[in-house]
């Protein structure tokens, strides 16, 4: 547990990131978090925000272009690509290993849960893929479940791409805009906590409200 906490602390340290592979390391981590089931603990939201800060504060030699905006678009595109491919891998994992996940002895998912998930994906599957981008942990498993219940792949890809563009675009740009603010730099830990709450809270509130209406309707 201590090793895990230490790793997470490093991943929210801009200097450590730049000294350990830079934004290429971020690309790998984003792929793992969105594509492999064991990557659910990785901090995608903070990494995108910090990446925006790094792009805003880096010297020209660190990136392919000599203007910050072009570098923001360049890395934003790569981050989107990494998370899109990650979700595709998650979908493929669920699709190919359906029997394993549907096994009654499986510790991961029960048959009744899969049946409920299948019905949910039939009606709101696209929205689930998009919304999951903004929810830590959930964004790792939603594409896997989408593959398990055989969600239409073209439909999945539309919301996979849209979700990646919104998630990466919003958070990385926010980091870029606020990146050189002295107060943000001094209080980065609190800013990151606030960011996760800010990104997740509206989605969770809407989901809770929708469920409440379902029960009272």
C-alpha positions in Angstrom: 0.0 0.0 0.0 2.8 2.4 0.9 4.5 1.7 -2.5 1.2 2.5 -4.3 0.7 5.7 -2.4 4.3 6.7 -3.1 3.7 6.0 -6.9 0.6 8.1 -6.9 2.4 10.9 -5.2 5.1 10.9 -7.9 2.5 10.9 -10.6 1.1 14.2 -9.4 4.6 15.8 -9.3 5.3 17.7 -12.5 9.1 17.6 -11.9 9.1 13.9 -11.3 7.1 13.3 -14.5 9.5 15.4 -16.6 12.5 13.5 -15.2 10.9 10.1 -15.7 9.9 10.1 -19.3 8.0 13.4 -19.6 4.7 13.4 -21.4 5.5 10.1 -23.1 5.1 8.6 -19.7 1.7 10.2 -19.4 0.7 8.7 -22.8 1.5 5.2 -21.4 -0.3 5.8 -18.1 -3.4 7.1 -19.9 -3.5 4.0 -22.1 -3.1 1.7 -19.1 -5.8 3.4 -17.1 -8.4 3.4 -19.9 -7.5 0.0 -21.4 -6.3 -2.5 -18.8 -8.5 -3.5 -15.8 -5.6 -3.3 -13.3 -5.0 0.4 -14.2 -8.2 1.6 -12.4 -6.2 3.3 -9.6 -4.2 5.6 -11.9 -4.9 9.3 -11.7 -6.0 10.3 -15.2 -7.6 13.6 -14.3 -4.6 15.0 -12.4 -2.2 13.8 -15.1 -4.0 15.6 -17.8 -4.2 18.8 -15.7 -0.5 18.6 -14.9 0.4 17.9 -18.5 -1.3 21.1 -19.5 0.8 22.9 -16.8 4.0 21.4 -18.2 3.1 22.4 -21.7 2.4 26.0 -20.6 5.7 26.3 -18.7 8.1 24.2 -20.8 10.8 25.8 -22.9 10.6 25.6 -26.7 13.3 22.9 -26.9 11.1 20.4 -25.0 8.4 20.2 -27.6 8.1 20.0 -31.4 6.7 23.4 -31.9 7.8 26.9 -30.9 4.3 28.0 -29.7 2.4 26.8 -26.7 -0.9 26.5 -28.4 0.5 24.2 -31.1 2.2 22.1 -28.5 -1.1 21.9 -26.6 -2.9 20.6 -29.7 -0.1 18.2 -30.5 -0.1 16.6 -27.1 -3.8 16.8 -26.8 -4.2 14.8 -30.0 -1.7 12.1 -28.7 -3.5 12.0 -25.4 -6.8 11.5 -27.1 -5.4 8.8 -29.3 -3.9 7.0 -26.3 -7.2 6.9 -24.5 -9.2 6.0 -27.6 -7.0 3.0 -28.2 -7.1 2.2 -24.5 -10.9 2.0 -24.5 -10.7 -0.2 -27.7 -8.4 -2.6 -25.9 -10.8 -2.6 -22.9 -13.8 -3.3 -25.2 -11.8 -6.1 -27.0 -10.9 -7.6 -23.6 -14.5 -7.8 -22.5 -15.6 -9.1 -25.9 -13.0 -11.9 -26.1 -13.3 -13.0 -22.5 -17.0 -12.9 -22.2 -17.2 -16.5 -21.0 -14.7 -15.8 -18.3 -16.6 -12.8 -17.0 -20.0 -14.6 -17.3 -18.9 -17.6 -15.4 -21.1 -18.1 -12.4 -18.0 -18.6 -10.3 -16.4 -15.4 -11.5 -15.4 -13.0 -8.8 -15.7 -10.0 -11.1 -19.3 -9.9 -12.4 -22.4 -11.9 -11.5 -24.8 -13.0 -14.2 -27.6 -10.8 -12.8 -25.2 -7.8 -12.9 -24.3 -8.5 -16.6 -28.0 -8.8 -17.5 -28.7 -5.4 -15.9 -25.6 -3.9 -17.6 -26.8 -5.3 -21.0 -30.2 -3.6 -20.6 -28.5 -0.4 -19.6 -26.2 -0.4 -22.6 -29.1 -1.1 -24.9 -30.8 2.1 -23.8 -27.9 4.4 -22.7 -24.7 2.7 -23.7 -23.3 5.6 -25.7 -23.9 8.0 -22.8 -22.3 5.6 -20.4 -19.1 5.5 -22.5 -19.0 9.3 -22.7 -19.9 10.0 -19.0 -17.4 7.3 -17.8 -14.5 9.4 -19.0 -15.1 11.9 -16.2 -15.4 9.3 -13.4 -12.2 7.8 -11.9 -12.2 4.0 -11.7 -15.5 3.7 -13.7 -13.7 4.8 -16.9 -11.5 1.7 -16.7 -14.4 -0.8 -16.5 -17.1 0.7 -18.7 -15.4 -0.2 -22.0 -14.8 -3.8 -20.7 -18.4 -4.2 -19.8 -19.4 -2.7 -23.2 -17.4 -5.5 -24.8 -18.9 -8.2 -22.5 -22.5 -7.2 -23.4 -21.5 -7.0 -27.1 -22.4 -3.3 -27.5 -22.4 -2.2 -31.2 -18.8 -1.4 -31.9 -19.4 1.5 -34.3 -21.8 3.1 -31.7 -19.2 2.5 -29.0 -16.4 4.1 -31.1 -18.5 7.3 -31.7 -18.9 7.9 -28.0 -15.3 6.7 -27.3 -13.9 9.4 -29.6 -16.3 12.1 -28.4 -15.6 11.3 -24.7 -11.8 11.4 -25.3 -12.0 14.8 -27.0 -14.1 16.3 -24.2 -12.2 14.8 -21.3 -8.7 15.4 -22.7 -9.6 18.8 -24.2 -11.3 20.3 -21.2 -8.8 19.2 -18.5 -5.6 19.6 -20.4 -6.6 23.1 -21.6 -7.6 24.0 -18.0 -4.1 23.0 -16.8 -2.6 25.0 -19.7 -4.5 28.1 -18.8 -3.9 27.9 -15.1 -0.5 26.3 -15.3 1.7 29.4 -14.7 -0.5 30.8 -12.0 1.7 31.1 -8.8 -1.2 30.3 -6.5 -2.0 27.1 -8.5 1.6 26.0 -8.4 1.8 26.6 -4.6 -1.4 24.7 -3.9 -1.3 22.0 -6.6 -2.5 19.2 -4.3 -5.6 21.1 -3.3 -6.2 22.1 -6.9 -6.0 18.5 -8.0 -8.5 17.3 -5.3 -10.8 20.2 -6.3 -10.5 19.2 -10.0 -11.5 15.6 -9.4 -14.5 16.7 -7.4 -15.4 19.4 -10.0 -15.3 16.9 -12.8 -17.0 14.0 -11.1 -19.7 15.7 -9.0 -22.0 16.9 -11.8 -22.0 13.5 -13.4 -22.6 11.7 -10.1 -25.4 14.2 -9.2 -27.2 13.6 -12.5 -26.9 9.9 -12.1 -28.3 10.0 -8.6 -31.1 12.3 -9.6 -32.0 10.1 -12.5 -32.1 7.0 -10.2 -34.2 8.9 -7.7 -36.8 9.9 -10.3 -36.9 6.3 -11.5 -37.8 5.1 -8.0 -40.4 7.8 -7.4 -41.8 7.8 -10.9 
